[in-house]
Amino acid sequence: KKVCFVGAGAVGGYFSCAFSQLEQFEVYWIVRPKTLEALRKNGLKVTSNQYDTIQVPPQKFITHATSNPRSFNVKMDLIINTVKTVDLVESTKSIIPLISNNTVILTTQNGVTAHEVVQGVIQSVDPSLSPCILPGAVRIYSLLLSPGHIQHRSHGIIPNITFGPSLPSDAAKSTDIQIQFFNIDNPWFAGISSDDVKELLWRKLMLVSVQGVIGSLTRLPLQGYMQVENIKTLIIKMLNEMLAVAIADGVQLVEDDVSISINTLEYVLSTDTDTTTSLHRDIVAGNRSEIEAQCGVVVEKGRLHRIPTPIWD
């Protein structure tokens, strides 16, 4: 089975390196020119506090990695797009030559609209294409230390992707993807097909967005603000606004999801006091960030459904 990863950062680098350890898959990469240069020089490796280092040798990237997808004269069975939302449109345009109507595209971006963006781009570029697009929620703690070097922290979980159909007609394909690509015994990753993926996307957004916003405003890791009572109260109010918007958007969340989010943050705090999110790190570094996908979407959908979001505003 041919699997293509778009991006080789903290998420794409980790999962592509893990997939490459399994003989069932032929793995390809679409990456930026500088990343491609580093991969061809040093290869790809994941260091972990959970298991031994895993690697992909540099020579693999001579034939199976590119910055120009048209150079691959092949259609992919599965494409896992791991770039950040700010690069989603352009990356989707670039992979059109790799897509057939039998291709499945798995989105992994933060936020709740990535699959809709991908669908819109494909239809605008080539209306004859109708690949199955599955929204996915990634659960992993990993950092890009340098191009080609990913650091993984277990926090007691196996990195995983939960994905599912955005349309009822895609349910069988989602189950098939789990069977073909994720029902494989290995220590590095898991994948689950779920009919509740929209709920999972919102629950993940509730966790990462408040951390990203508060962390970037305070310039502090989770430990620095989570134990400050006033800030914790603010976070609860932010989560309640998100909950109201999600429910109005047709997502089956409940009031307990707010307390579950707080409990999850406190658990993470107990295992890693220096935790920060990619949104936090990007804003502090002055990089382009996912502020619209993680925060703007709350305001936008709130206005759409006439749900007030004064804190997010």
Solvent accessible surface area in square Angstrom, and as a share of the most:
residue,aa,sasa,rsa
1,K,114,0.48
2,K,64,0.27
3,V,0,0.00
4,C,0,0.00
5,F,0,0.00
6,V,4,0.02
7,G,13,0.12
8,A,10,0.08
9,G,27,0.26
10,A,26,0.20
11,V,40,0.23
12,G,1,0.01
13,G,0,0.00
14,Y,0,0.00
15,F,1,0.00
16,S,0,0.00
17,C,0,0.00
18,A,0,0.00
19,F,0,0.00
20,S,34,0.22
21,Q,62,0.27
22,L,20,0.10
23,E,171,0.77
24,Q,89,0.39
25,F,18,0.07
26,E,63,0.28
27,V,2,0.01
28,Y,18,0.07
29,W,0,0.00
30,I,13,0.06
31,V,12,0.07
32,R,149,0.54
33,P,95,0.60
34,K,171,0.73
35,T,27,0.16
36,L,22,0.11
37,E,123,0.55
38,A,18,0.14
39,L,0,0.00
40,R,90,0.33
41,K,153,0.65
42,N,104,0.53
43,G,3,0.03
44,L,1,0.01
45,K,76,0.32
46,V,0,0.00
47,T,38,0.22
48,S,28,0.18
49,N,109,0.56
50,Q,78,0.35
51,Y,37,0.14
52,D,124,0.64
53,T,63,0.37
54,I,13,0.07
55,Q,115,0.51
56,V,7,0.04
57,P,67,0.42
58,P,44,0.28
59,Q,122,0.54
60,K,62,0.26
61,F,0,0.00
62,I,99,0.50
63,T,90,0.52
64,H,28,0.13
65,A,2,0.02
66,T,12,0.07
67,S,44,0.29
68,N,80,0.41
69,P,7,0.04
70,R,183,0.67
71,S,70,0.45
72,F,20,0.09
73,N,157,0.80
74,V,34,0.20
75,K,108,0.46
76,M,3,0.01
77,D,53,0.27
78,L,0,0.00
79,I,0,0.00
80,I,1,0.01
81,N,1,0.00
82,T,20,0.11
83,V,26,0.15
84,K,74,0.31
85,T,30,0.17
86,V,59,0.34
87,D,28,0.14
88,L,3,0.02
89,V,62,0.36
90,E,112,0.50
91,S,14,0.09
92,T,0,0.00
93,K,93,0.40
94,S,41,0.27
95,I,0,0.00
96,I,21,0.11
97,P,31,0.19
98,L,0,0.00
99,I,3,0.01
100,S,29,0.18
101,N,87,0.44
102,N,125,0.64
103,T,0,0.00
104,V,2,0.01
105,I,0,0.00
106,L,0,0.00
107,T,2,0.01
108,T,10,0.06
109,Q,10,0.05
110,N,27,0.14
111,G,6,0.06
112,V,13,0.07
113,T,40,0.23
114,A,10,0.07
115,H,15,0.07
116,E,100,0.45
117,V,53,0.30
118,V,1,0.00
119,Q,72,0.32
120,G,42,0.40
121,V,14,0.08
122,I,0,0.00
123,Q,65,0.29
124,S,87,0.56
125,V,75,0.43
126,D,42,0.22
127,P,100,0.63
128,S,85,0.55
129,L,19,0.09
130,S,74,0.47
131,P,8,0.05
132,C,16,0.10
133,I,9,0.05
134,L,0,0.00
135,P,1,0.01
136,G,2,0.02
137,A,10,0.08
138,V,7,0.04
139,R,119,0.43
140,I,29,0.15
141,Y,56,0.21
142,S,16,0.10
143,L,46,0.23
144,L,85,0.42
145,L,87,0.43
146,S,52,0.33
147,P,71,0.44
148,G,4,0.04
149,H,41,0.18
150,I,0,0.00
151,Q,56,0.25
152,H,3,0.01
153,R,77,0.28
154,S,18,0.11
155,H,19,0.09
156,G,70,0.67
157,I,29,0.15
158,I,79,0.40
159,P,0,0.00
160,N,25,0.13
161,I,1,0.00
162,T,18,0.11
163,F,0,0.00
164,G,0,0.00
165,P,20,0.12
166,S,30,0.19
167,L,106,0.53
168,P,125,0.78
169,S,96,0.62
170,D,23,0.12
171,A,40,0.31
172,A,82,0.63
173,K,72,0.31
174,S,0,0.00
175,T,70,0.41
176,D,49,0.26
177,I,5,0.03
178,Q,45,0.20
179,I,101,0.51
180,Q,60,0.27
181,F,3,0.01
182,F,9,0.04
183,N,89,0.46
184,I,32,0.16
185,D,149,0.77
186,N,22,0.11
187,P,72,0.45
188,W,41,0.14
189,F,5,0.02
190,A,36,0.28
191,G,6,0.06
192,I,90,0.46
193,S,29,0.19
194,S,23,0.15
195,D,122,0.63
196,D,79,0.41
197,V,1,0.00
198,K,96,0.40
199,E,22,0.10
200,L,57,0.28
201,L,9,0.05
202,W,5,0.02
203,R,81,0.29
204,K,47,0.20
205,L,1,0.00
206,M,0,0.00
207,L,41,0.20
208,V,26,0.15
209,S,0,0.00
210,V,0,0.00
211,Q,19,0.09
212,G,0,0.00
213,V,25,0.15
214,I,5,0.03
215,G,0,0.00
216,S,7,0.04
217,L,134,0.66
218,T,46,0.27
219,R,132,0.48
220,L,73,0.36
221,P,40,0.25
222,L,0,0.00
223,Q,84,0.37
224,G,30,0.28
225,Y,5,0.02
226,M,5,0.02
227,Q,133,0.59
228,V,69,0.40
229,E,123,0.55
230,N,124,0.63
231,I,36,0.18
232,K,49,0.21
233,T,58,0.34
234,L,65,0.33
235,I,1,0.00
236,I,61,0.31
237,K,107,0.45
238,M,4,0.02
239,L,0,0.00
240,N,70,0.36
241,E,21,0.09
242,M,0,0.00
243,L,10,0.05
244,A,40,0.31
245,V,0,0.00
246,A,0,0.00
247,I,86,0.44
248,A,40,0.31
249,D,46,0.24
250,G,52,0.50
251,V,9,0.05
252,Q,135,0.60
253,L,10,0.05
254,V,87,0.50
255,E,145,0.65
256,D,91,0.47
257,D,5,0.02
258,V,13,0.08
259,S,56,0.36
260,I,95,0.48
261,S,7,0.04
262,I,13,0.07
263,N,89,0.46
264,T,36,0.21
265,L,1,0.01
266,E,64,0.29
267,Y,109,0.42
268,V,7,0.04
269,L,18,0.09
270,S,88,0.57
271,T,64,0.37
272,D,20,0.11
273,T,56,0.33
274,D,94,0.49
275,T,14,0.08
276,T,42,0.25
277,T,17,0.10
278,S,28,0.18
279,L,1,0.01
280,H,12,0.06
281,R,87,0.32
282,D,14,0.07
283,I,54,0.27
284,V,72,0.42
285,A,68,0.53
286,G,67,0.64
287,N,85,0.43
288,R,147,0.54
289,S,18,0.12
290,E,8,0.03
291,I,72,0.37
292,E,125,0.56
293,A,21,0.17
294,Q,1,0.01
295,C,13,0.08
296,G,18,0.17
297,V,10,0.06
298,V,0,0.00
299,V,22,0.12
300,E,118,0.53
301,K,32,0.13
302,G,1,0.01
303,R,175,0.64
304,L,125,0.62
305,H,58,0.26
306,R,221,0.81
307,I,46,0.24
308,P,104,0.65
309,T,6,0.03
310,P,95,0.60
311,I,64,0.32
312,W,26,0.09
313,D,108,0.56
